[in-house]
C-alpha cells in the first residue's frame, strides 16, 4: 500500500511538472500561471497526505490532536524533528488516555 502512495505521488509530481513543457513550446511569461504551477505539487501532495494522517492511528481524535500540534508548531517555525516529535508524543499520550 505504501508503495502505491509513493508511486502515485511521484507520477503526479512528474506529470504536473512535465506537462507544461510538452504543451507549451514557448516560455511562459504570465506571472500568475508560473505562480500557480509552482504550488500545484504541494497541493497534490497535501491532498494525498492529510487523509492518511487521520487514519494512521487508533482513533481519529488522537490523530486530529497530533495534527493540530504539528500545525501549531509548524506555524511557529519550529524545526521538522521538533514538530514530528511533539506530534508523535501528543498522539501517544492521547492513545494512553483512551482518546
C-alpha positions in Angstrom: 0.0 0.0 0.0 2.8 2.4 0.9 4.5 1.7 -2.5 1.2 2.7 -4.2 1.2 6.1 -2.4 4.8 6.7 -3.3 4.2 5.7 -7.0 1.1 7.9 -7.3 2.9 10.9 -5.6 5.9 10.5 -7.9 3.8 10.2 -11.0 1.6 13.2 -10.1 4.6 15.4 -9.3 6.3 14.3 -12.5 3.3 14.8 -14.7 2.5 18.2 -13.3 6.0 19.4 -14.0 6.4 17.7 -17.4 3.0 18.6 -19.0 3.6 22.4 -19.2 6.9 21.6 -21.0 5.2 19.4 -23.6 2.0 21.6 -24.0 3.6 25.0 -24.1 6.5 25.3 -26.6 7.2 28.9 -25.8 8.4 30.3 -22.5 5.6 31.0 -20.1 5.7 34.7 -19.2 2.5 35.1 -17.3 3.4 35.5 -13.6 0.0 34.2 -12.4 0.4 30.9 -14.4 4.0 30.5 -13.2 3.0 31.0 -9.6 0.0 28.6 -9.9 2.2 25.9 -11.4 4.7 26.2 -8.6 2.1 25.5 -5.9 0.4 22.6 -7.7 2.8 19.8 -6.5 2.4 21.0 -2.9 -1.4 20.9 -3.2 -1.4 17.4 -4.7 1.0 16.0 -2.0 -1.1 17.6 0.7 -4.3 16.2 -0.7 -2.8 12.7 -0.6 -1.1 13.0 2.8 -3.7 14.7 5.0 -6.3 11.9 4.8 -3.7 9.4 5.7 -2.9 11.3 8.9 -6.4 10.9 10.3 -6.5 7.1 9.7 -2.9 6.3 10.8 -3.8 6.0 14.5 -6.3 4.1 16.6 -8.8 6.9 16.7 -9.4 10.0 14.6 -9.4 12.2 17.7 -5.8 11.3 18.7 -4.7 11.9 15.1 -6.5 15.2 15.0 -4.8 16.3 18.2 -1.4 15.3 16.8 -2.2 17.1 13.6 -3.2 20.2 15.5 0.0 20.2 17.5 2.0 19.8 14.2 0.2 22.7 12.6 0.7 25.0 15.6 4.4 24.2 15.9 4.9 24.4 12.2 3.2 27.8 12.1 5.6 28.9 14.9 8.5 27.9 12.6 9.9 25.0 14.7 12.2 22.5 13.0 10.8 19.4 11.4 12.2 17.0 14.1 10.7 19.1 16.8 7.3 19.1 15.1 7.4 15.4 14.4 8.5 14.5 17.9 5.8 16.6 19.6 3.1 15.4 17.2 4.0 11.8 17.9 4.1 12.4 21.7 0.7 14.0 21.5 -0.8 11.0 19.7 1.0 8.6 22.1 -0.4 10.4 25.2 -3.9 10.7 23.7 -3.8 7.0 23.0 -2.7 6.2 26.6 -5.6 8.4 27.9 -8.0 6.5 25.7 -9.0 9.4 23.5 
